[in-house]
Amino acid sequence: MIKKLFRWFSGHEEPAAAPLEVGGIFGRMTPEGMCEIDPKKMGPDEIRQRLAVLYKRHNHAAGSLDGEMRKEAELMLDAIVYCREKYIDRVS
C-alpha cells in the first residue's frame, strides 16, 4: 500500500480505469497540501517542526479502533514520510 501511494504521489503510476481517489477529507491533495507545508515560504526547521507535530497526532490516531480514522491517519503518515524524505532528509 505504501509503495502504491508513493508511486501515485510521485506520478509514476499508470493511470487506472477509474480515477484514483484518496477519499475522506483529503480528496486528491498533494502530500505538501495534506501536511500544510509550503517549502517556498518555510525553512527546513519549520517544516521539521510541522511534520513532527503531525506525526505525533496521526501516529496516535493510527491505533484507533475507528476504522475510518485509522485509514485517514495512515494516509497522513504516508504523506508525512514523503515530505520528510523530500524536504528534510535531502537537506541534511
N, C-alpha and C positions, 0 to 999 in steps of 0.2 A: 504494500500500500504506500509506503514512504517513497519508494522508487517511482511509482506511478505518479504521485503528486509532484515529486521533484521534476520529472520529465514534463508534466503539464505546466508547472511554474516556469520552467526554463524554455518552453516552446519546442521541445524535441519529440513530442509525442505525435503520432499520426492522428489526423482528425477522425473522430468517431462518427458513426452514422447519426447518432443523436447528439445534440450539443452537451458538452460536459458541464455539469452544474455542481458546485461545491455545496450549495444549499444553505439553509439556516440563515443567519444574519450576514453571511459573508458574500453570497452571490458569486460573482466572478471577479473578485478583487485580487490585486497583486499581493504578494507577501508583505511588501512595504506598506501597502494600504491597510492590510489586516493588522499590522503591528503599529500603525500610525507613526511611522518614521519618515522623515524627508532627508535623505543624505545630502541634498544641496544646502539645507539650512541647519543641519545638525552635525556636530563633530562626532568623532568615534566614541568619546567618553559619554556624550549624551545618548547616543544610540545604545551603547553598552548598558547604561543605567535603565533605559526604557525596556530593553529586552529582558533584563534581569527582573524587573517588576512584573512584566507579562509572564515570564517563565514561572515565577513563584505562584502567581494567581492560577494559571492554567494547568500547571503540574498538579496542584491540589485538586482542581476540578476533574482531572483525568481519572481520579479514583472514585468519582461519584457513582452512586447507584443509578442515577438518572441516565438512561442511555443517550438521549439527545444531548445533554450537557457534556457527557463523556466524548461523544463524537465531535462536537464543536471544539472541545479542549484539545483533542488530538490534532485537528486541523490547525489550530493555532500553534501548537507545539511544533508542527512541521514547518509552519511559516517562520517561527522564531529561529529554528535551526538554520533554515535557508538564509535568513537575513544575517544571522551571526556569522555564518561561513562567508557570506559575500562582503560584509562591511567591517567586521571585527577581525576575523582570523586572517584576512588578506592584508590588513593594515599592520598587524603585529609582526 
